[in-house]
């Protein structure tokens, strides 16, 4: 297997739509493998945005989307508080 080159040897990115593509310092073989295994998870637009996730969320009612958001917010809050209790994070200022 080829080694991954350092950033000084990586291709550069030109203006959007240009022929030069940044291969993140990978050989052509590595880049082809990377593209094969990182593309195609859901329908993507030309920028790589996963449209299937957007469509999935838009199928939900606003109330369902709000409930999902509130569950995610509770999880983030619980994780933050657990970090504070463990001494990994300073307590957030009360607002």
DOLUM-821009 format. One record per residue: y, z negated, x of N, C-alpha, C in turn. Coordinates in nm, 2 decimals. Layout:
// residues N
> nv,nw,nu,cav,caw,cau,cv,cw,cu
> Y,Z,X,Y,Z,X,Y,Z,X
...
***
This chain:
// residues 95
> nv,nw,nu,cav,caw,cau,cv,cw,cu
> -0.12,0.00,0.08,0.00,0.00,0.00,0.12,0.00,0.09
> 0.22,0.08,0.05,0.35,0.08,0.13,0.43,-0.05,0.11
> 0.50,-0.08,0.21,0.59,-0.20,0.20,0.72,-0.16,0.13
> 0.77,-0.26,0.06,0.90,-0.24,0.00,1.01,-0.25,0.10
> 1.10,-0.15,0.11,1.20,-0.16,0.21,1.31,-0.25,0.16
> 1.40,-0.29,0.26,1.51,-0.38,0.23,1.62,-0.31,0.16
> 1.72,-0.39,0.11,1.83,-0.33,0.04,1.91,-0.23,0.12
> 1.91,-0.25,0.25,1.99,-0.16,0.34,1.93,-0.02,0.34
> 1.80,-0.01,0.30,1.73,0.12,0.30,1.72,0.18,0.16
> 1.76,0.10,0.06,1.74,0.14,-0.08,1.84,0.26,-0.12
> 1.79,0.34,-0.21,1.88,0.44,-0.27,2.00,0.38,-0.33
> 2.11,0.45,-0.34,2.23,0.40,-0.41,2.24,0.46,-0.54
> 2.32,0.40,-0.62,2.35,0.45,-0.76,2.48,0.51,-0.76
> 2.49,0.63,-0.81,2.61,0.70,-0.83,2.66,0.69,-0.97
> 2.75,0.77,-1.01,2.80,0.77,-1.15,2.69,0.79,-1.25
> 2.70,0.73,-1.37,2.60,0.75,-1.47,2.57,0.89,-1.49
> 2.44,0.92,-1.51,2.40,1.06,-1.53,2.38,1.14,-1.41
> 2.41,1.08,-1.29,2.40,1.16,-1.16,2.25,1.18,-1.13
> 2.22,1.26,-1.04,2.09,1.29,-0.99,2.03,1.18,-0.91
> 2.11,1.10,-0.84,2.07,0.99,-0.76,2.03,0.87,-0.84
> 1.90,0.82,-0.82,1.85,0.71,-0.89,1.82,0.59,-0.80
> 1.86,0.47,-0.83,1.82,0.36,-0.75,1.68,0.32,-0.77
> 1.60,0.33,-0.67,1.46,0.29,-0.67,1.43,0.15,-0.63
> 1.53,0.07,-0.62,1.52,-0.07,-0.59,1.45,-0.09,-0.45
> 1.46,0.00,-0.36,1.40,-0.01,-0.23,1.25,0.03,-0.23
> 1.20,0.08,-0.34,1.06,0.12,-0.35,1.03,0.26,-0.30
> 0.91,0.28,-0.25,0.86,0.42,-0.21,0.85,0.49,-0.34
> 0.83,0.62,-0.33,0.81,0.71,-0.45,0.69,0.66,-0.53
> 0.58,0.63,-0.45,0.46,0.59,-0.52,0.48,0.46,-0.59
> 0.54,0.36,-0.53,0.57,0.23,-0.59,0.66,0.25,-0.71
> 0.76,0.34,-0.70,0.85,0.36,-0.81,0.78,0.42,-0.93
> 0.69,0.52,-0.90,0.61,0.58,-1.01,0.53,0.47,-1.08
> 0.46,0.39,-1.01,0.38,0.28,-1.06,0.47,0.19,-1.15
> 0.58,0.15,-1.09,0.68,0.06,-1.16,0.72,0.12,-1.29
> 0.76,0.25,-1.29,0.80,0.31,-1.41,0.69,0.32,-1.52
> 0.57,0.35,-1.47,0.45,0.36,-1.56,0.43,0.22,-1.63
> 0.44,0.12,-1.56,0.40,-0.01,-1.62,0.52,-0.09,-1.67
> 0.64,-0.05,-1.66,0.75,-0.12,-1.71,0.82,-0.04,-1.82
> 0.78,0.08,-1.85,0.84,0.16,-1.96,0.74,0.16,-2.07
> 0.79,0.18,-2.19,0.70,0.20,-2.30,0.67,0.08,-2.38
> 0.73,-0.03,-2.34,0.70,-0.15,-2.42,0.80,-0.15,-2.54
> 0.76,-0.10,-2.65,0.85,-0.08,-2.76,0.92,0.05,-2.74
> 0.99,0.09,-2.85,1.07,0.21,-2.84,1.20,0.18,-2.77
> 1.24,0.26,-2.67,1.36,0.23,-2.59,1.45,0.35,-2.60
> 1.58,0.31,-2.59,1.68,0.42,-2.59,1.70,0.46,-2.44
> 1.79,0.55,-2.41,1.80,0.61,-2.28,1.85,0.50,-2.18
> 1.90,0.39,-2.22,1.95,0.28,-2.14,1.84,0.17,-2.12
> 1.72,0.19,-2.18,1.62,0.09,-2.17,1.62,-0.02,-2.27
> 1.71,-0.01,-2.37,1.72,-0.12,-2.47,1.60,-0.10,-2.57
> 1.53,-0.21,-2.59,1.41,-0.21,-2.68,1.46,-0.20,-2.83
> 1.45,-0.08,-2.88,1.49,-0.06,-3.02,1.40,-0.12,-3.12
> 1.27,-0.13,-3.08,1.17,-0.19,-3.18,1.21,-0.34,-3.21
> 1.26,-0.41,-3.11,1.31,-0.55,-3.14,1.43,-0.55,-3.23
> 1.52,-0.46,-3.21,1.64,-0.45,-3.30,1.59,-0.42,-3.44
> 1.51,-0.32,-3.45,1.46,-0.28,-3.59,1.38,-0.40,-3.65
> 1.30,-0.47,-3.57,1.22,-0.58,-3.63,1.32,-0.69,-3.68
> 1.42,-0.72,-3.61,1.52,-0.82,-3.66,1.60,-0.77,-3.78
> 1.63,-0.64,-3.78,1.70,-0.59,-3.90,1.62,-0.58,-4.03
> 1.49,-0.59,-4.01,1.40,-0.60,-4.13,1.41,-0.73,-4.20
> 1.45,-0.83,-4.13,1.47,-0.97,-4.18,1.59,-0.98,-4.27
> 1.59,-1.07,-4.36,1.71,-1.09,-4.44,1.80,-1.17,-4.35
> 1.93,-1.17,-4.39,2.03,-1.26,-4.31,1.98,-1.40,-4.30
> 1.93,-1.46,-4.41,1.88,-1.60,-4.41,1.77,-1.62,-4.31
> 1.67,-1.52,-4.30,1.56,-1.53,-4.21,1.61,-1.52,-4.07
> 1.71,-1.43,-4.04,1.77,-1.42,-3.91,1.84,-1.55,-3.87
> 1.91,-1.61,-3.96,1.98,-1.74,-3.94,1.88,-1.85,-3.91
> 1.77,-1.85,-3.98,1.66,-1.95,-3.96,1.60,-1.94,-3.82
> 1.58,-1.81,-3.78,1.53,-1.79,-3.64,1.63,-1.84,-3.54
> 1.75,-1.80,-3.56,1.86,-1.85,-3.46,1.86,-2.00,-3.46
> 1.86,-2.07,-3.57,1.86,-2.21,-3.57,1.74,-2.27,-3.50
> 1.62,-2.22,-3.52,1.50,-2.27,-3.44,1.52,-2.25,-3.29
> 1.58,-2.13,-3.25,1.60,-2.11,-3.11,1.70,-2.20,-3.06
> 1.81,-2.23,-3.13,1.91,-2.32,-3.09,1.86,-2.46,-3.08
> 1.77,-2.50,-3.17,1.71,-2.64,-3.16,1.63,-2.65,-3.03
> 1.55,-2.54,-3.00,1.47,-2.54,-2.88,1.56,-2.56,-2.76
> 1.66,-2.48,-2.75,1.75,-2.49,-2.63,1.81,-2.63,-2.62
> 1.85,-2.68,-2.73,1.91,-2.82,-2.73,1.81,-2.92,-2.68
> 1.69,-2.91,-2.73,1.58,-3.00,-2.69,1.55,-2.99,-2.54
> 1.55,-2.87,-2.49,1.52,-2.85,-2.35,1.64,-2.90,-2.26
> 1.76,-2.88,-2.31,1.87,-2.93,-2.24,1.87,-3.08,-2.23
> 1.84,-3.15,-2.35,1.84,-3.29,-2.35,1.72,-3.35,-2.26
> 1.61,-3.28,-2.26,1.50,-3.32,-2.18,1.54,-3.31,-2.03
> 1.61,-3.21,-2.00,1.66,-3.20,-1.86,1.76,-3.31,-1.82
> 1.84,-3.35,-1.92,1.94,-3.46,-1.89,1.86,-3.59,-1.88
> 1.76,-3.61,-1.96,1.69,-3.74,-1.95,1.61,-3.74,-1.82
> 1.56,-3.63,-1.77,1.49,-3.62,-1.65,1.58,-3.63,-1.52
> 1.71,-3.63,-1.55,1.81,-3.63,-1.44,1.83,-3.49,-1.37
> 1.79,-3.39,-1.44,1.80,-3.25,-1.39,1.93,-3.18,-1.42
> 2.00,-3.24,-1.52,2.12,-3.18,-1.57,2.22,-3.29,-1.61
> 2.34,-3.27,-1.58,2.44,-3.37,-1.63,2.46,-3.36,-1.78
> 2.49,-3.46,-1.84,2.51,-3.46,-1.99,2.64,-3.38,-2.02
> 2.62,-3.30,-2.12,2.74,-3.21,-2.17,2.84,-3.30,-2.23
> 2.97,-3.27,-2.20,3.08,-3.35,-2.26,3.08,-3.34,-2.41
> 3.11,-3.45,-2.48,3.11,-3.45,-2.62,3.23,-3.37,-2.67
> 3.22,-3.29,-2.77,3.34,-3.22,-2.82,3.38,-3.27,-2.95
***
